């Protein structure tokens, strides 16, 4: 009997809690922005992507040049192995190892620099976008705006998508400058 009373009391508390929770909440107005789409479709985002591609190509060209130098030294070592003195062969091996070390360091340095450069550009863009997104939210009377890229959203109604408007306003703000 005591167990049944406890269960009834627990159920009553649960219903009271759920009723109060549902009753106290008002419908929130929500919007979503796809930051990846803003990056891909806005004029400034396209500039950023072009800068990243340009720098990456420059870095890849530099690394390819080192690869070519290493290949030339290895080829020289392979073709002249029989005619080189021990001292010349040791020097050539040393040169190859030095170039390989330089290449490895170059690859690590350029990777780190690209990460930092990318982060700086994206942070700059985000700093410019936040006030625009906030303004769109205020203009539409929204309570909450999610970034689709970061929110883990699986489904949303296209009627709450603010991406196109954010892109339009962002492009307009950048054009004024």
C-alpha positions in Angstrom: 0.0 0.0 0.0 2.8 2.4 0.9 4.6 1.6 -2.4 1.4 2.4 -4.4 1.0 5.7 -2.6 4.6 6.6 -3.4 4.0 5.8 -7.0 0.9 7.9 -7.2 2.6 10.8 -5.5 5.5 10.6 -7.9 3.2 10.6 -10.9 1.3 13.6 -9.5 4.5 15.5 -9.0 5.7 14.6 -12.5 2.5 15.7 -14.1 2.5 18.9 -12.1 6.1 19.6 -13.2 5.5 18.9 -16.8 2.3 21.0 -16.8 4.1 23.9 -15.2 7.0 23.5 -17.6 4.9 23.5 -20.7 2.6 26.2 -19.4 5.3 28.6 -18.4 7.2 28.5 -21.7 6.1 30.7 -24.5 6.8 30.0 -28.1 10.2 31.2 -29.0 11.0 32.6 -32.4 14.0 30.9 -33.9 16.1 31.5 -37.0 19.0 29.7 -38.6 22.1 30.8 -40.5 24.3 28.5 -42.5 27.8 30.0 -42.0 29.3 27.6 -44.6 26.9 29.0 -47.2 27.7 32.6 -46.2 31.4 31.8 -46.6 30.8 30.2 -50.0 28.3 32.7 -51.5 29.1 36.1 -50.0 31.6 38.4 -51.9 33.8 38.6 -48.8 33.7 34.8 -48.3 34.7 34.3 -51.9 37.7 36.7 -51.4 38.7 34.8 -48.3 38.6 31.5 -50.1 40.6 32.9 -53.0 43.2 34.2 -50.5 43.5 30.8 -48.8 43.7 29.0 -52.2 46.4 31.4 -53.4 48.5 31.0 -50.2 48.1 27.3 -50.3 49.2 27.1 -53.9 52.3 29.2 -53.1 53.1 26.9 -50.2 52.6 23.8 -52.4 54.9 25.3 -55.1 57.6 26.0 -52.6 57.4 22.4 -51.3 57.3 21.0 -54.8 60.5 23.0 -55.5 62.2 21.3 -52.5 60.9 17.9 -53.7 62.4 18.5 -57.1 65.8 19.5 -55.6 65.7 16.3 -53.5 64.9 14.2 -56.5 67.7 15.8 -58.5 70.2 15.1 -55.7 69.0 11.5 -55.4 69.2 11.0 -59.1 72.7 12.4 -59.1 73.6 10.0 -56.3 72.1 7.0 -58.2 73.7 7.8 -61.5 77.1 8.8 -60.3 77.4 6.3 -57.4 80.2 4.3 -59.0 82.3 7.4 -60.0 82.0 9.4 -56.9 84.6 9.4 -54.1 83.5 8.3 -50.7 83.8 11.9 -49.5 81.6 13.2 -52.4 79.1 10.5 -51.8 78.9 11.4 -48.1 78.5 15.0 -49.0 75.7 14.2 -51.4 73.9 12.1 -48.8 74.3 14.9 -46.3 72.9 17.4 -48.8 69.9 15.0 -49.4 69.2 14.6 -45.7 69.5 18.4 -45.2 67.0 19.1 -48.0 64.6 16.4 -46.6 64.8 18.1 -43.2 64.2 21.5 -44.8 61.3 20.1 -46.7 59.8 18.5 -43.6 60.2 21.8 -41.6 58.8 23.8 -44.5 55.7 21.5 -44.6 55.1 21.8 -40.9 55.7 25.6 -40.9 53.4 26.2 -43.8 50.7 24.0 -42.3 50.8 25.9 -39.0 50.9 29.2 -40.9 47.9 28.2 -43.0 46.0 27.2 -39.9 46.7 30.5 -38.2 46.0 32.5 -41.4 42.7 30.7 -41.9 41.7 31.2 -38.3 42.5 34.9 -38.5 40.4 35.4 -41.6 37.5 33.4 -40.3 37.5 35.3 -37.0 37.6 38.6 -38.8 34.6 37.5 -41.0 32.7 36.2 -38.0 33.3 39.5 -36.2 31.8 41.3 -39.1 28.9 38.9 -39.4 27.8 38.8 -35.8 26.4 42.4 -35.7 24.6 41.8 -39.1 23.0 38.5 -37.8 22.0 40.3 -34.5 20.4 43.1 -36.6 18.5 40.6 -38.7 17.3 38.8 -35.6 16.1 42.1 -34.0 14.4 43.2 -37.2 12.5 39.9 -37.4 11.8 39.8 -33.6 13.7 36.5 -33.1 14.7 35.2 -29.7 17.4 32.7 -30.9 19.5 32.2 -34.0 21.4 29.0 -34.6 24.4 28.4 -36.9 23.6 25.3 -38.9 27.3 24.4 -39.2 27.8 24.3 -35.4 24.3 23.4 -34.0 24.0 19.8 -35.1 20.6 20.6 -36.6 19.2 17.7 -38.6 16.0 19.4 -39.8 14.6 22.9 -39.9 11.9 24.7 -41.8 13.2 26.8 -44.7 11.0 29.6 -43.5 13.4 30.3 -40.6 16.6 30.3 -42.7 18.2 33.7 -42.6 21.2 32.9 -44.7 20.3 34.6 -47.9 19.3 37.8 -46.0 22.6 37.7 -44.0 24.6 37.3 -47.2 22.7 40.2 -48.9 23.3 42.5 -45.9 26.9 41.4 -45.5 27.7 42.1 -49.2 26.0 45.5 -48.9 27.9 46.4 -45.7 31.3 45.4 -47.4 30.4 47.3 -50.6 29.8 50.5 -48.6 33.4 50.3 -47.2 
